[in-house]
Amino acid sequence: MEAEKQYRKAIASAPKNAVAQHNLGNTLFESTAVGEAFNAYKSATISSKSKIEKHSALHNMGNVFMRQKEYAKAVETYKEALRNNPDDDQTRYNYALAKELLEDQDQNQDNNQNDDQNKEQDKDQQNQDQQDQQDQNQPQNE
């Protein structure tokens, strides 16, 4: 990708160029290289000279976490982005969505744990029933 090459050149000549790091992250995110995109956004947050630059990089880090279904991390990252720019409606929307998806994920995990416990109890009961049946079929010595 030509854009990726250009951003990498810009970063090579100015390693603390937050805008180039951020734009590289955007390019990588679009090409689904989300791990590398995350690293570029992380670098951009460190190199940022303004809250707006930091907010934008954090917002996009949250997007990476959302794509990877790491909703707890997304919630925290969007929250940090909002600390840097509380007026951004898109970040506020993404934060609310991430919280909702996290709650759904937690609820599903709870349901799965309950299902597993119920299956284990059912299996134990089946084993006990089989044992009782075998005991009944055994001749008794009197």
Secondary structure in CASP SS format (residue, H / E / C, confidence):
PFRMAT SS
TARGET T0000
AUTHOR 0000-0000-0000
METHOD secondary structure of the structure
MODEL  1
M C 1.00
E H 1.00
A H 1.00
E H 1.00
K H 1.00
Q H 1.00
Y H 1.00
R H 1.00
K H 1.00
A H 1.00
I H 1.00
A H 1.00
S H 1.00
A C 1.00
P C 1.00
K C 1.00
N C 1.00
A H 1.00
V H 1.00
A H 1.00
Q H 1.00
H H 1.00
N H 1.00
L H 1.00
G H 1.00
N H 1.00
T H 1.00
L H 1.00
F H 1.00
E H 1.00
S C 1.00
T C 1.00
A C 1.00
V H 1.00
G H 1.00
E H 1.00
A H 1.00
F H 1.00
N H 1.00
A H 1.00
Y H 1.00
K H 1.00
S H 1.00
A H 1.00
T H 1.00
I H 1.00
S H 1.00
S C 1.00
K C 1.00
S C 1.00
K H 1.00
I H 1.00
E H 1.00
K H 1.00
H H 1.00
S H 1.00
A H 1.00
L H 1.00
H H 1.00
N H 1.00
M H 1.00
G H 1.00
N H 1.00
V H 1.00
F H 1.00
M H 1.00
R H 1.00
Q C 1.00
K C 1.00
E C 1.00
Y H 1.00
A H 1.00
K H 1.00
A H 1.00
V H 1.00
E H 1.00
T H 1.00
Y H 1.00
K H 1.00
E H 1.00
A H 1.00
L H 1.00
R H 1.00
N H 1.00
N C 1.00
P C 1.00
D C 1.00
D C 1.00
D H 1.00
Q H 1.00
T H 1.00
R H 1.00
Y H 1.00
N H 1.00
Y H 1.00
A H 1.00
L H 1.00
A H 1.00
K H 1.00
E H 1.00
L H 1.00
L H 1.00
E H 1.00
D H 1.00
Q H 1.00
D H 1.00
Q H 1.00
N H 1.00
Q H 1.00
D H 1.00
N H 1.00
N H 1.00
Q H 1.00
N H 1.00
D H 1.00
D H 1.00
Q H 1.00
N H 1.00
K H 1.00
E H 1.00
Q H 1.00
D H 1.00
K H 1.00
D H 1.00
Q H 1.00
Q H 1.00
N H 1.00
Q H 1.00
D H 1.00
Q H 1.00
Q H 1.00
D H 1.00
Q H 1.00
Q H 1.00
D H 1.00
Q H 1.00
N H 1.00
Q C 1.00
P C 1.00
Q C 1.00
N C 1.00
E C 1.00
END
